Amino acid sequence: MAVEIGQKCTREMLVTEKNVVSSMSDTIKFDVLATPYLVALMEESCAFNIQPCLDAGYVSVGFHVDIYHTGATPIGMKVFVDSEVTEIDGRKVTFSVSARDENGDVGFGTHERFIVNLERFAKKQAEKA
């Protein structure tokens, strides 16, 4: 199966004490979803979107994120991220991402991933260590 423009995926996450701004900062005490966790969920949605389409031994790695975090989501509420493949250029796949919670929109943007051979990627990383 090949990656196709228009294919979609949705992932969700419950906001807890572990993924809020307060857990990342000693000075900012907001108990709402921290932006890095929103970005991580967006990346996860994109990775899950295309992984079933990749040949054995291949994975995708993120290399560009451009998002807006437009709404605060409190502890106890779920966040949902939708990803859609919008462009394929060789091994580069571009996604549109949007996030919402139970009360409305909380973010949107684009994300890009490269499809790589896992063994070669791991070897290059081991050489750096």
N, C-alpha and C positions, 0 to 999 in steps of 0.2 A: 504494500500500500504506500502511496506517495502523499506527501504533504500537499494540501490543496488550499487555494485562496478561498476564504469564506468559512473554513472549518472553525468551530467554536468549542470553548470549554468554560465551565464555571467551577470555581473553588470557593470554599467558605472557611471562616475562622471565627471562633468566639473570642471576644475581647475579655482578657483576664488581667489580673494584677501583674502578670509576667510580660505583657506586651504593650503596656501604656507608657506615656511620657515619664511618669514618676519613677518607673523602674530603671530608666536610663539616665536620670539626672538627679543630682543632689540639690539643685537650686530651683528647678522647674517642677512644680508639684501639680500636674494635671493628670487626672485619671481618665484619660481618653487615649485611643489607639495612637501609638507613635508612628510617625511617617516611615521609618525603616521597616517596620513590620508590614505596613501596607505595601511597600515596594516589594518585599519578600513574597507576599501573597500574590501580587501581580506576576512576578517572575515564575512562581510555582504554577499558576494557571496557564501561562504560556508554555512552560516545559511539559506539563501534563497534556496540553493540547496536541502537541506533535509527537511525543515520545512513542505512542503506539504505531506511528507511521514510519519510524526509522528502522533501518536495517539493524540486525543484531550487531552489537559491538559499537554502535554509534549513539551519541547523546547530543543534546544541545546545551550550549553555554551562553549565558547572557553577557552582552558587552556594551549595551547602551540602554539607558532608561531616561525617559523624559515625561514626568508626570506632574500633575497638580493634585495636592491633597486639599480638598475644598470644604470638607465637613468633619466635625469631631464626632467620634463614636465612643460612648461610655462603656465602662465595664458591664458585662452581662449581655451585651447586644452582639449579634452576629454581623459580620461583614461578608459580602459576596463580591467576588471579582469575576467578571466576564472577559475572556480574551477571544480575539478573532484574528485569524491570519489575513493580512491585507496585502502583503507583497512577498514574493519569493524571487531571490536573485542568486542563483547558484546555491551555495551553502548558507546564505544569509536569509533569515526569515524575519519579517516585520509584522508586529501585532498592534492592534488597537486594544487598549484595556480600559475598562470602566469599573468603578467600585460603588457599591451602595450598601447601606445598612437598612434596618427595618423602618427607618423614617425617611429615607431618601438618598440622593447622590452624595458620595463622599470623595470621589476622585476620578481622574481620567488621564489618558495620555497614550504614549507609544512605548514599545519595548522591542529591542532587536536581539536575536540570538543567532549564533553560528552552529551549524551541525558539524561535529568533529568525531574522529575516530577515538574512542575511549582509551585504547591501549597507547596510541601515539601521544595523546594529550597527557596521560599519566606519566609516560616516560619523560616528556619535556619538563613536567613539574618536578619529577624526581631529580633531574639533572640540575635544577635550580637550588635544590635543598643542600 
